[in-house]
Amino acid sequence: MLNELMNFVQSLTGRISLRDESGQALVEYGLLVGLIAVACIAALVILGPQIANLFTQVSNAIAGIA
């Protein structure tokens, strides 16, 4: 899993060898991780109530059957 993430990040930023990284490359990785985190949080905030409602409906449907 971690290897797949590393390959994905390297494909976005170009071919950078881990041994040849400079401070600038580390900042770029940090910015990418931050951007991905912000996107995940935004998706959870936007979709969270809809997902909770879906789980409530499924739970109610199961409780009605049993």
mmCIF file as Biopython writes it, N, C-alpha, C and O atoms, coordinates in Angstrom:
data_model
#
loop_
_atom_site.group_PDB
_atom_site.id
_atom_site.type_symbol
_atom_site.label_atom_id
_atom_site.label_alt_id
_atom_site.label_comp_id
_atom_site.label_asym_id
_atom_site.label_entity_id
_atom_site.label_seq_id
_atom_site.pdbx_PDB_ins_code
_atom_site.Cartn_x
_atom_site.Cartn_y
_atom_site.Cartn_z
_atom_site.occupancy
_atom_site.B_iso_or_equiv
_atom_site.auth_seq_id
_atom_site.auth_asym_id
_atom_site.pdbx_PDB_model_num
ATOM 1   N N  . MET A ? 1  ? 0.821   -1.188 0.000   1.0 0.0 1  A 1 
ATOM 2   C CA . MET A ? 1  ? 0.000   0.000  0.000   1.0 0.0 1  A 1 
ATOM 3   C C  . MET A ? 1  ? 0.867   1.254  0.000   1.0 0.0 1  A 1 
ATOM 4   O O  . MET A ? 1  ? 0.640   2.178  -0.781  1.0 0.0 1  A 1 
ATOM 5   N N  . LEU A ? 2  ? 1.877   1.276  0.898   1.0 0.0 2  A 1 
ATOM 6   C CA . LEU A ? 2  ? 2.761   2.431  0.966   1.0 0.0 2  A 1 
ATOM 7   C C  . LEU A ? 2  ? 3.583   2.555  -0.312  1.0 0.0 2  A 1 
ATOM 8   O O  . LEU A ? 2  ? 3.850   3.664  -0.777  1.0 0.0 2  A 1 
ATOM 9   N N  . ASN A ? 3  ? 3.985   1.411  -0.883  1.0 0.0 3  A 1 
ATOM 10  C CA . ASN A ? 3  ? 4.735   1.449  -2.140  1.0 0.0 3  A 1 
ATOM 11  C C  . ASN A ? 3  ? 3.888   2.006  -3.272  1.0 0.0 3  A 1 
ATOM 12  O O  . ASN A ? 3  ? 4.386   2.758  -4.110  1.0 0.0 3  A 1 
ATOM 13  N N  . GLU A ? 4  ? 2.603   1.640  -3.304  1.0 0.0 4  A 1 
ATOM 14  C CA . GLU A ? 4  ? 1.713   2.149  -4.341  1.0 0.0 4  A 1 
ATOM 15  C C  . GLU A ? 4  ? 1.539   3.656  -4.208  1.0 0.0 4  A 1 
ATOM 16  O O  . GLU A ? 4  ? 1.524   4.369  -5.212  1.0 0.0 4  A 1 
ATOM 17  N N  . LEU A ? 5  ? 1.405   4.149  -2.971  1.0 0.0 5  A 1 
ATOM 18  C CA . LEU A ? 5  ? 1.274   5.580  -2.748  1.0 0.0 5  A 1 
ATOM 19  C C  . LEU A ? 5  ? 2.542   6.309  -3.175  1.0 0.0 5  A 1 
ATOM 20  O O  . LEU A ? 5  ? 2.472   7.375  -3.787  1.0 0.0 5  A 1 
ATOM 21  N N  . MET A ? 6  ? 3.682   5.746  -2.856  1.0 0.0 6  A 1 
ATOM 22  C CA . MET A ? 6  ? 4.949   6.364  -3.234  1.0 0.0 6  A 1 
ATOM 23  C C  . MET A ? 6  ? 5.089   6.415  -4.747  1.0 0.0 6  A 1 
ATOM 24  O O  . MET A ? 6  ? 5.536   7.424  -5.292  1.0 0.0 6  A 1 
ATOM 25  N N  . ASN A ? 7  ? 4.709   5.331  -5.438  1.0 0.0 7  A 1 
ATOM 26  C CA . ASN A ? 7  ? 4.756   5.323  -6.907  1.0 0.0 7  A 1 
ATOM 27  C C  . ASN A ? 7  ? 3.824   6.376  -7.484  1.0 0.0 7  A 1 
ATOM 28  O O  . ASN A ? 7  ? 4.162   7.032  -8.470  1.0 0.0 7  A 1 
ATOM 29  N N  . PHE A ? 8  ? 2.658   6.542  -6.881  1.0 0.0 8  A 1 
ATOM 30  C CA . PHE A ? 8  ? 1.695   7.537  -7.353  1.0 0.0 8  A 1 
ATOM 31  C C  . PHE A ? 8  ? 2.260   8.945  -7.195  1.0 0.0 8  A 1 
ATOM 32  O O  . PHE A ? 8  ? 2.169   9.764  -8.109  1.0 0.0 8  A 1 
ATOM 33  N N  . VAL A ? 9  ? 2.841   9.219  -6.034  1.0 0.0 9  A 1 
ATOM 34  C CA . VAL A ? 9  ? 3.412   10.543 -5.792  1.0 0.0 9  A 1 
ATOM 35  C C  . VAL A ? 9  ? 4.562   10.809 -6.751  1.0 0.0 9  A 1 
ATOM 36  O O  . VAL A ? 9  ? 4.687   11.915 -7.277  1.0 0.0 9  A 1 
ATOM 37  N N  . GLN A ? 10 ? 5.402   9.807  -6.984  1.0 0.0 10 A 1 
ATOM 38  C CA . GLN A ? 10 ? 6.520   9.982  -7.911  1.0 0.0 10 A 1 
ATOM 39  C C  . GLN A ? 10 ? 6.030   10.208 -9.332  1.0 0.0 10 A 1 
ATOM 40  O O  . GLN A ? 10 ? 6.648   10.964 -10.081 1.0 0.0 10 A 1 
ATOM 41  N N  . SER A ? 11 ? 4.926   9.563  -9.719  1.0 0.0 11 A 1 
ATOM 42  C CA . SER A ? 11 ? 4.406   9.776  -11.064 1.0 0.0 11 A 1 
ATOM 43  C C  . SER A ? 11 ? 3.857   11.185 -11.222 1.0 0.0 11 A 1 
ATOM 44  O O  . SER A ? 11 ? 3.884   11.738 -12.322 1.0 0.0 11 A 1 
ATOM 45  N N  . LEU A ? 12 ? 3.359   11.775 -10.136 1.0 0.0 12 A 1 
ATOM 46  C CA . LEU A ? 12 ? 2.855   13.140 -10.213 1.0 0.0 12 A 1 
ATOM 47  C C  . LEU A ? 12 ? 3.974   14.168 -10.274 1.0 0.0 12 A 1 
ATOM 48  O O  . LEU A ? 12 ? 3.849   15.179 -10.964 1.0 0.0 12 A 1 
ATOM 49  N N  . THR A ? 13 ? 5.042   13.926 -9.576  1.0 0.0 13 A 1 
ATOM 50  C CA . THR A ? 13 ? 6.122   14.917 -9.489  1.0 0.0 13 A 1 
ATOM 51  C C  . THR A ? 13 ? 7.278   14.622 -10.427 1.0 0.0 13 A 1 
ATOM 52  O O  . THR A ? 13 ? 8.257   15.367 -10.440 1.0 0.0 13 A 1 
ATOM 53  N N  . GLY A ? 14 ? 7.194   13.565 -11.206 1.0 0.0 14 A 1 
ATOM 54  C CA . GLY A ? 14 ? 8.283   13.210 -12.103 1.0 0.0 14 A 1 
ATOM 55  C C  . GLY A ? 14 ? 9.173   12.169 -11.457 1.0 0.0 14 A 1 
ATOM 56  O O  . GLY A ? 14 ? 8.941   11.749 -10.323 1.0 0.0 14 A 1 
ATOM 57  N N  . ARG A ? 15 ? 10.169  11.767 -12.173 1.0 0.0 15 A 1 
ATOM 58  C CA . ARG A ? 15 ? 11.082  10.733 -11.678 1.0 0.0 15 A 1 
ATOM 59  C C  . ARG A ? 15 ? 12.142  11.366 -10.787 1.0 0.0 15 A 1 
ATOM 60  O O  . ARG A ? 15 ? 13.094  11.974 -11.277 1.0 0.0 15 A 1 
ATOM 61  N N  . ILE A ? 16 ? 11.970  11.219 -9.467  1.0 0.0 16 A 1 
ATOM 62  C CA . ILE A ? 16 ? 12.931  11.750 -8.502  1.0 0.0 16 A 1 
ATOM 63  C C  . ILE A ? 16 ? 13.431  10.582 -7.677  1.0 0.0 16 A 1 
ATOM 64  O O  . ILE A ? 16 ? 12.636  9.871  -7.064  1.0 0.0 16 A 1 
ATOM 65  N N  . SER A ? 17 ? 14.713  10.380 -7.653  1.0 0.0 17 A 1 
ATOM 66  C CA . SER A ? 17 ? 15.292  9.320  -6.846  1.0 0.0 17 A 1 
ATOM 67  C C  . SER A ? 17 ? 15.254  9.730  -5.383  1.0 0.0 17 A 1 
ATOM 68  O O  . SER A ? 17 ? 15.519  10.886 -5.051  1.0 0.0 17 A 1 
ATOM 69  N N  . LEU A ? 18 ? 14.924  8.786  -4.506  1.0 0.0 18 A 1 
ATOM 70  C CA . LEU A ? 18 ? 14.845  9.104  -3.093  1.0 0.0 18 A 1 
ATOM 71  C C  . LEU A ? 18 ? 16.197  9.543  -2.538  1.0 0.0 18 A 1 
ATOM 72  O O  . LEU A ? 18 ? 16.237  10.324 -1.588  1.0 0.0 18 A 1 
ATOM 73  N N  . ARG A ? 19 ? 17.290  9.070  -3.096  1.0 0.0 19 A 1 
ATOM 74  C CA . ARG A ? 19 ? 18.620  9.438  -2.616  1.0 0.0 19 A 1 
ATOM 75  C C  . ARG A ? 19 ? 19.000  10.846 -3.046  1.0 0.0 19 A 1 
ATOM 76  O O  . ARG A ? 19 ? 19.842  11.478 -2.408  1.0 0.0 19 A 1 
ATOM 77  N N  . ASP A ? 20 ? 18.397  11.347 -4.116  1.0 0.0 20 A 1 
ATOM 78  C CA . ASP A ? 20 ? 18.769  12.661 -4.646  1.0 0.0 20 A 1 
ATOM 79  C C  . ASP A ? 20 ? 17.789  13.761 -4.258  1.0 0.0 20 A 1 
ATOM 80  O O  . ASP A ? 20 ? 17.833  14.852 -4.826  1.0 0.0 20 A 1 
ATOM 81  N N  . GLU A ? 21 ? 16.915  13.496 -3.309  1.0 0.0 21 A 1 
ATOM 82  C CA . GLU A ? 21 ? 15.921  14.504 -2.944  1.0 0.0 21 A 1 
ATOM 83  C C  . GLU A ? 21 ? 16.583  15.673 -2.249  1.0 0.0 21 A 1 
ATOM 84  O O  . GLU A ? 21 ? 17.508  15.513 -1.452  1.0 0.0 21 A 1 
ATOM 85  N N  . SER A ? 22 ? 16.091  16.837 -2.570  1.0 0.0 22 A 1 
ATOM 86  C CA . SER A ? 22 ? 16.552  18.040 -1.892  1.0 0.0 22 A 1 
ATOM 87  C C  . SER A ? 22 ? 15.415  18.555 -1.019  1.0 0.0 22 A 1 
ATOM 88  O O  . SER A ? 22 ? 14.332  17.971 -0.996  1.0 0.0 22 A 1 
ATOM 89  N N  . GLY A ? 23 ? 15.656  19.630 -0.314  1.0 0.0 23 A 1 
ATOM 90  C CA . GLY A ? 23 ? 14.617  20.201 0.537   1.0 0.0 23 A 1 
ATOM 91  C C  . GLY A ? 23 ? 13.391  20.621 -0.261  1.0 0.0 23 A 1 
ATOM 92  O O  . GLY A ? 23 ? 12.261  20.515 0.217   1.0 0.0 23 A 1 
ATOM 93  N N  . GLN A ? 24 ? 13.621  21.097 -1.472  1.0 0.0 24 A 1 
ATOM 94  C CA . GLN A ? 24 ? 12.514  21.533 -2.306  1.0 0.0 24 A 1 
ATOM 95  C C  . GLN A ? 24 ? 11.590  20.362 -2.639  1.0 0.0 24 A 1 
ATOM 96  O O  . GLN A ? 24 ? 10.370  20.525 -2.622  1.0 0.0 24 A 1 
ATOM 97  N N  . ALA A ? 25 ? 12.136  19.201 -2.938  1.0 0.0 25 A 1 
ATOM 98  C CA . ALA A ? 25 ? 11.317  18.038 -3.266  1.0 0.0 25 A 1 
ATOM 99  C C  . ALA A ? 25 ? 10.493  17.612 -2.058  1.0 0.0 25 A 1 
ATOM 100 O O  . ALA A ? 25 ? 9.341   17.203 -2.201  1.0 0.0 25 A 1 
ATOM 101 N N  . LEU A ? 26 ? 11.080  17.708 -0.872  1.0 0.0 26 A 1 
ATOM 102 C CA . LEU A ? 26 ? 10.330  17.350 0.331   1.0 0.0 26 A 1 
ATOM 103 C C  . LEU A ? 26 ? 9.164   18.299 0.550   1.0 0.0 26 A 1 
ATOM 104 O O  . LEU A ? 26 ? 8.094   17.876 0.988   1.0 0.0 26 A 1 
ATOM 105 N N  . VAL A ? 27 ? 9.357   19.566 0.252   1.0 0.0 27 A 1 
ATOM 106 C CA . VAL A ? 27 ? 8.264   20.531 0.369   1.0 0.0 27 A 1 
ATOM 107 C C  . VAL A ? 27 ? 7.156   20.189 -0.618  1.0 0.0 27 A 1 
ATOM 108 O O  . VAL A ? 27 ? 5.974   20.298 -0.290  1.0 0.0 27 A 1 
ATOM 109 N N  . GLU A ? 28 ? 7.530   19.778 -1.814  1.0 0.0 28 A 1 
ATOM 110 C CA . GLU A ? 28 ? 6.521   19.399 -2.809  1.0 0.0 28 A 1 
ATOM 111 C C  . GLU A ? 28 ? 5.719   18.191 -2.332  1.0 0.0 28 A 1 
ATOM 112 O O  . GLU A ? 28 ? 4.497   18.154 -2.478  1.0 0.0 28 A 1 
ATOM 113 N N  . TYR A ? 29 ? 6.411   17.201 -1.762  1.0 0.0 29 A 1 
ATOM 114 C CA . TYR A ? 29 ? 5.700   16.045 -1.224  1.0 0.0 29 A 1 
ATOM 115 C C  . TYR A ? 29 ? 4.752   16.473 -0.109  1.0 0.0 29 A 1 
ATOM 116 O O  . TYR A ? 29 ? 3.618   15.998 -0.035  1.0 0.0 29 A 1 
ATOM 117 N N  . GLY A ? 30 ? 5.209   17.351 0.740   1.0 0.0 30 A 1 
ATOM 118 C CA . GLY A ? 30 ? 4.364   17.847 1.828   1.0 0.0 30 A 1 
ATOM 119 C C  . GLY A ? 30 ? 3.128   18.558 1.306   1.0 0.0 30 A 1 
ATOM 120 O O  . GLY A ? 30 ? 2.031   18.381 1.836   1.0 0.0 30 A 1 
ATOM 121 N N  . LEU A ? 31 ? 3.305   19.357 0.271   1.0 0.0 31 A 1 
ATOM 122 C CA . LEU A ? 31 ? 2.160   20.049 -0.323  1.0 0.0 31 A 1 
ATOM 123 C C  . LEU A ? 31 ? 1.174   19.063 -0.952  1.0 0.0 31 A 1 
ATOM 124 O O  . LEU A ? 31 ? -0.040  19.238 -0.839  1.0 0.0 31 A 1 
ATOM 125 N N  . LEU A ? 32 ? 1.693   18.036 -1.608  1.0 0.0 32 A 1 
ATOM 126 C CA . LEU A ? 32 ? 0.805   17.030 -2.199  1.0 0.0 32 A 1 
ATOM 127 C C  . LEU A ? 32 ? 0.012   16.293 -1.119  1.0 0.0 32 A 1 
ATOM 128 O O  . LEU A ? 32 ? -1.192  16.084 -1.263  1.0 0.0 32 A 1 
ATOM 129 N N  . VAL A ? 33 ? 0.683   15.904 -0.047  1.0 0.0 33 A 1 
ATOM 130 C CA . VAL A ? 33 ? -0.005  15.209 1.042   1.0 0.0 33 A 1 
ATOM 131 C C  . VAL A ? 33 ? -1.055  16.115 1.668   1.0 0.0 33 A 1 
ATOM 132 O O  . VAL A ? 33 ? -2.158  15.668 1.984   1.0 0.0 33 A 1 
ATOM 133 N N  . GLY A ? 34 ? -0.717  17.384 1.848   1.0 0.0 34 A 1 
ATOM 134 C CA . GLY A ? 34 ? -1.685  18.339 2.396   1.0 0.0 34 A 1 
ATOM 135 C C  . GLY A ? 34 ? -2.889  18.518 1.488   1.0 0.0 34 A 1 
ATOM 136 O O  . GLY A ? 34 ? -4.022  18.578 1.964   1.0 0.0 34 A 1 
ATOM 137 N N  . LEU A ? 35 ? -2.656  18.603 0.199   1.0 0.0 35 A 1 
ATOM 138 C CA . LEU A ? 35 ? -3.761  18.763 -0.762  1.0 0.0 35 A 1 
ATOM 139 C C  . LEU A ? 35 ? -4.664  17.537 -0.762  1.0 0.0 35 A 1 
ATOM 140 O O  . LEU A ? 35 ? -5.887  17.665 -0.814  1.0 0.0 35 A 1 
ATOM 141 N N  . ILE A ? 36 ? -4.075  16.361 -0.704  1.0 0.0 36 A 1 
ATOM 142 C CA . ILE A ? 36 ? -4.871  15.138 -0.659  1.0 0.0 36 A 1 
ATOM 143 C C  . ILE A ? 36 ? -5.685  15.081 0.627   1.0 0.0 36 A 1 
ATOM 144 O O  . ILE A ? 36 ? -6.845  14.668 0.605   1.0 0.0 36 A 1 
ATOM 145 N N  . ALA A ? 37 ? -5.092  15.490 1.753   1.0 0.0 37 A 1 
ATOM 146 C CA . ALA A ? 37 ? -5.813  15.496 3.028   1.0 0.0 37 A 1 
ATOM 147 C C  . ALA A ? 37 ? -6.989  16.467 2.985   1.0 0.0 37 A 1 
ATOM 148 O O  . ALA A ? 37 ? -8.077  16.140 3.458   1.0 0.0 37 A 1 
ATOM 149 N N  . VAL A ? 38 ? -6.784  17.646 2.427   1.0 0.0 38 A 1 
ATOM 150 C CA . VAL A ? 38 ? -7.865  18.633 2.326   1.0 0.0 38 A 1 
ATOM 151 C C  . VAL A ? 38 ? -8.992  18.100 1.442   1.0 0.0 38 A 1 
ATOM 152 O O  . VAL A ? 38 ? -10.167 18.296 1.754   1.0 0.0 38 A 1 
ATOM 153 N N  . ALA A ? 39 ? -8.646  17.432 0.348   1.0 0.0 39 A 1 
ATOM 154 C CA . ALA A ? 39 ? -9.665  16.870 -0.546  1.0 0.0 39 A 1 
ATOM 155 C C  . ALA A ? 39 ? -10.469 15.779 0.163   1.0 0.0 39 A 1 
ATOM 156 O O  . ALA A ? 39 ? -11.688 15.709 0.002   1.0 0.0 39 A 1 
ATOM 157 N N  . CYS A ? 40 ? -9.800  14.930 0.945   1.0 0.0 40 A 1 
ATOM 158 C CA . CYS A ? 40 ? -10.498 13.873 1.677   1.0 0.0 40 A 1 
ATOM 159 C C  . CYS A ? 40 ? -11.430 14.459 2.729   1.0 0.0 40 A 1 
ATOM 160 O O  . CYS A ? 40 ? -12.566 14.006 2.872   1.0 0.0 40 A 1 
ATOM 161 N N  . ILE A ? 41 ? -10.965 15.456 3.462   1.0 0.0 41 A 1 
ATOM 162 C CA . ILE A ? 41 ? -11.795 16.079 4.493   1.0 0.0 41 A 1 
ATOM 163 C C  . ILE A ? 41 ? -12.998 16.760 3.856   1.0 0.0 41 A 1 
ATOM 164 O O  . ILE A ? 41 ? -14.113 16.651 4.364   1.0 0.0 41 A 1 
ATOM 165 N N  . ALA A ? 42 ? -12.780 17.462 2.747   1.0 0.0 42 A 1 
ATOM 166 C CA . ALA A ? 42 ? -13.887 18.128 2.065   1.0 0.0 42 A 1 
ATOM 167 C C  . ALA A ? 42 ? -14.930 17.117 1.582   1.0 0.0 42 A 1 
ATOM 168 O O  . ALA A ? 42 ? -16.132 17.354 1.699   1.0 0.0 42 A 1 
ATOM 169 N N  . ALA A ? 43 ? -14.462 15.987 1.039   1.0 0.0 43 A 1 
ATOM 170 C CA . ALA A ? 43 ? -15.397 14.962 0.569   1.0 0.0 43 A 1 
ATOM 171 C C  . ALA A ? 43 ? -16.207 14.393 1.731   1.0 0.0 43 A 1 
ATOM 172 O O  . ALA A ? 43 ? -17.406 14.154 1.591   1.0 0.0 43 A 1 
ATOM 173 N N  . LEU A ? 44 ? -15.559 14.174 2.878   1.0 0.0 44 A 1 
ATOM 174 C CA . LEU A ? 44 ? -16.285 13.657 4.037   1.0 0.0 44 A 1 
ATOM 175 C C  . LEU A ? 44 ? -17.294 14.661 4.573   1.0 0.0 44 A 1 
ATOM 176 O O  . LEU A ? 44 ? -18.390 14.279 4.982   1.0 0.0 44 A 1 
ATOM 177 N N  . VAL A ? 45 ? -16.936 15.945 4.576   1.0 0.0 45 A 1 
ATOM 178 C CA . VAL A ? 45 ? -17.853 16.970 5.065   1.0 0.0 45 A 1 
ATOM 179 C C  . VAL A ? 45 ? -19.061 17.078 4.144   1.0 0.0 45 A 1 
ATOM 180 O O  . VAL A ? 45 ? -20.192 17.214 4.610   1.0 0.0 45 A 1 
ATOM 181 N N  . ILE A ? 46 ? -18.822 17.016 2.843   1.0 0.0 46 A 1 
ATOM 182 C CA . ILE A ? 46 ? -19.914 17.158 1.874   1.0 0.0 46 A 1 
ATOM 183 C C  . ILE A ? 46 ? -20.787 15.905 1.839   1.0 0.0 46 A 1 
ATOM 184 O O  . ILE A ? 46 ? -22.013 16.013 1.838   1.0 0.0 46 A 1 
ATOM 185 N N  . LEU A ? 47 ? -20.182 14.727 1.811   1.0 0.0 47 A 1 
ATOM 186 C CA . LEU A ? 47 ? -20.931 13.487 1.652   1.0 0.0 47 A 1 
ATOM 187 C C  . LEU A ? 47 ? -21.324 12.831 2.971   1.0 0.0 47 A 1 
ATOM 188 O O  . LEU A ? 47 ? -22.138 11.907 2.976   1.0 0.0 47 A 1 
ATOM 189 N N  . GLY A ? 48 ? -20.767 13.287 4.082   1.0 0.0 48 A 1 
ATOM 190 C CA . GLY A ? 48 ? -21.020 12.660 5.375   1.0 0.0 48 A 1 
ATOM 191 C C  . GLY A ? 48 ? -22.492 12.522 5.731   1.0 0.0 48 A 1 
ATOM 192 O O  . GLY A ? 48 ? -22.933 11.418 6.050   1.0 0.0 48 A 1 
ATOM 193 N N  . PRO A ? 49 ? -23.277 13.612 5.687   1.0 0.0 49 A 1 
ATOM 194 C CA . PRO A ? 49 ? -24.699 13.496 6.034   1.0 0.0 49 A 1 
ATOM 195 C C  . PRO A ? 49 ? -25.473 12.546 5.113   1.0 0.0 49 A 1 
ATOM 196 O O  . PRO A ? 49 ? -26.370 11.836 5.568   1.0 0.0 49 A 1 
ATOM 197 N N  . GLN A ? 50 ? -25.131 12.532 3.831   1.0 0.0 50 A 1 
ATOM 198 C CA . GLN A ? 50 ? -25.814 11.644 2.895   1.0 0.0 50 A 1 
ATOM 199 C C  . GLN A ? 50 ? -25.481 10.183 3.198   1.0 0.0 50 A 1 
ATOM 200 O O  . GLN A ? 50 ? -26.352 9.316  3.129   1.0 0.0 50 A 1 
ATOM 201 N N  . ILE A ? 51 ? -24.236 9.917  3.528   1.0 0.0 51 A 1 
ATOM 202 C CA . ILE A ? 51 ? -23.835 8.550  3.867   1.0 0.0 51 A 1 
ATOM 203 C C  . ILE A ? 51 ? -24.493 8.114  5.169   1.0 0.0 51 A 1 
ATOM 204 O O  . ILE A ? 51 ? -24.958 6.979  5.274   1.0 0.0 51 A 1 
ATOM 205 N N  . ALA A ? 52 ? -24.539 8.996  6.161   1.0 0.0 52 A 1 
ATOM 206 C CA . ALA A ? 52 ? -25.195 8.676  7.430   1.0 0.0 52 A 1 
ATOM 207 C C  . ALA A ? 52 ? -26.672 8.380  7.211   1.0 0.0 52 A 1 
ATOM 208 O O  . ALA A ? 52 ? -27.215 7.452  7.811   1.0 0.0 52 A 1 
ATOM 209 N N  . ASN A ? 53 ? -27.327 9.164  6.356   1.0 0.0 53 A 1 
ATOM 210 C CA . ASN A ? 53 ? -28.734 8.939  6.046   1.0 0.0 53 A 1 
ATOM 211 C C  . ASN A ? 53 ? -28.927 7.582  5.368   1.0 0.0 53 A 1 
ATOM 212 O O  . ASN A ? 53 ? -29.891 6.875  5.661   1.0 0.0 53 A 1 
ATOM 213 N N  . LEU A ? 54 ? -28.025 7.221  4.472   1.0 0.0 54 A 1 
ATOM 214 C CA . LEU A ? 54 ? -28.114 5.935  3.794   1.0 0.0 54 A 1 
ATOM 215 C C  . LEU A ? 54 ? -28.000 4.784  4.788   1.0 0.0 54 A 1 
ATOM 216 O O  . LEU A ? 54 ? -28.777 3.831  4.731   1.0 0.0 54 A 1 
ATOM 217 N N  . PHE A ? 55 ? -27.023 4.874  5.708   1.0 0.0 55 A 1 
ATOM 218 C CA . PHE A ? 55 ? -26.874 3.827  6.711   1.0 0.0 55 A 1 
ATOM 219 C C  . PHE A ? 55 ? -28.100 3.750  7.618   1.0 0.0 55 A 1 
ATOM 220 O O  . PHE A ? 55 ? -28.494 2.658  8.026   1.0 0.0 55 A 1 
ATOM 221 N N  . THR A ? 56 ? -28.700 4.881  7.935   1.0 0.0 56 A 1 
ATOM 222 C CA . THR A ? 56 ? -29.912 4.889  8.761   1.0 0.0 56 A 1 
ATOM 223 C C  . THR A ? 56 ? -31.052 4.199  8.030   1.0 0.0 56 A 1 
ATOM 224 O O  . THR A ? 56 ? -31.786 3.414  8.630   1.0 0.0 56 A 1 
ATOM 225 N N  . GLN A ? 57 ? -31.209 4.481  6.746   1.0 0.0 57 A 1 
ATOM 226 C CA . GLN A ? 57 ? -32.273 3.850  5.970   1.0 0.0 57 A 1 
ATOM 227 C C  . GLN A ? 57 ? -32.076 2.335  5.888   1.0 0.0 57 A 1 
ATOM 228 O O  . GLN A ? 57 ? -33.035 1.575  6.021   1.0 0.0 57 A 1 
ATOM 229 N N  . VAL A ? 58 ? -30.841 1.900  5.670   1.0 0.0 58 A 1 
ATOM 230 C CA . VAL A ? 58 ? -30.569 0.472  5.595   1.0 0.0 58 A 1 
ATOM 231 C C  . VAL A ? 58 ? -30.840 -0.169 6.948   1.0 0.0 58 A 1 
ATOM 232 O O  . VAL A ? 58 ? -31.431 -1.246 7.014   1.0 0.0 58 A 1 
ATOM 233 N N  . SER A ? 59 ? -30.421 0.471  8.014   1.0 0.0 59 A 1 
ATOM 234 C CA . SER A ? 59 ? -30.644 -0.072 9.366   1.0 0.0 59 A 1 
ATOM 235 C C  . SER A ? 59 ? -32.135 -0.183 9.662   1.0 0.0 59 A 1 
ATOM 236 O O  . SER A ? 59 ? -32.594 -1.186 10.208  1.0 0.0 59 A 1 
ATOM 237 N N  . ASN A ? 60 ? -32.882 0.842  9.303   1.0 0.0 60 A 1 
ATOM 238 C CA . ASN A ? 60 ? -34.330 0.800  9.520   1.0 0.0 60 A 1 
ATOM 239 C C  . ASN A ? 60 ? -34.988 -0.290 8.686   1.0 0.0 60 A 1 
ATOM 240 O O  . ASN A ? 60 ? -35.916 -0.953 9.151   1.0 0.0 60 A 1 
ATOM 241 N N  . ALA A ? 61 ? -34.514 -0.480 7.459   1.0 0.0 61 A 1 
ATOM 242 C CA . ALA A ? 61 ? -35.087 -1.516 6.606   1.0 0.0 61 A 1 
ATOM 243 C C  . ALA A ? 61 ? -34.791 -2.900 7.157   1.0 0.0 61 A 1 
ATOM 244 O O  . ALA A ? 61 ? -35.648 -3.784 7.109   1.0 0.0 61 A 1 
ATOM 245 N N  . ILE A ? 62 ? -33.595 -3.096 7.677   1.0 0.0 62 A 1 
ATOM 246 C CA . ILE A ? 62 ? -33.244 -4.385 8.258   1.0 0.0 62 A 1 
ATOM 247 C C  . ILE A ? 62 ? -34.047 -4.624 9.521   1.0 0.0 62 A 1 
ATOM 248 O O  . ILE A ? 62 ? -34.506 -5.742 9.756   1.0 0.0 62 A 1 
ATOM 249 N N  . ALA A ? 63 ? -34.226 -3.598 10.339  1.0 0.0 63 A 1 
ATOM 250 C CA . ALA A ? 63 ? -34.984 -3.744 11.580  1.0 0.0 63 A 1 
ATOM 251 C C  . ALA A ? 63 ? -36.452 -4.034 11.272  1.0 0.0 63 A 1 
ATOM 252 O O  . ALA A ? 63 ? -37.108 -4.754 12.025  1.0 0.0 63 A 1 
ATOM 253 N N  . GLY A ? 64 ? -36.972 -3.486 10.182  1.0 0.0 64 A 1 
ATOM 254 C CA . GLY A ? 64 ? -38.362 -3.743 9.803   1.0 0.0 64 A 1 
ATOM 255 C C  . GLY A ? 64 ? -38.565 -5.155 9.294   1.0 0.0 64 A 1 
ATOM 256 O O  . GLY A ? 64 ? -39.657 -5.708 9.432   1.0 0.0 64 A 1 
ATOM 257 N N  . ILE A ? 65 ? -37.543 -5.748 8.711   1.0 0.0 65 A 1 
ATOM 258 C CA . ILE A ? 65 ? -37.664 -7.117 8.185   1.0 0.0 65 A 1 
ATOM 259 C C  . ILE A ? 65 ? -37.586 -8.134 9.301   1.0 0.0 65 A 1 
ATOM 260 O O  . ILE A ? 65 ? -38.310 -9.129 9.298   1.0 0.0 65 A 1 
ATOM 261 N N  . ALA A ? 66 ? -36.706 -7.885 10.257  1.0 0.0 66 A 1 
ATOM 262 C CA . ALA A ? 66 ? -36.467 -8.873 11.318  1.0 0.0 66 A 1 
ATOM 263 C C  . ALA A ? 66 ? -37.571 -8.955 12.302  1.0 0.0 66 A 1 
ATOM 264 O O  . ALA A ? 66 ? -37.500 -9.744 13.245  1.0 0.0 66 A 1 
#
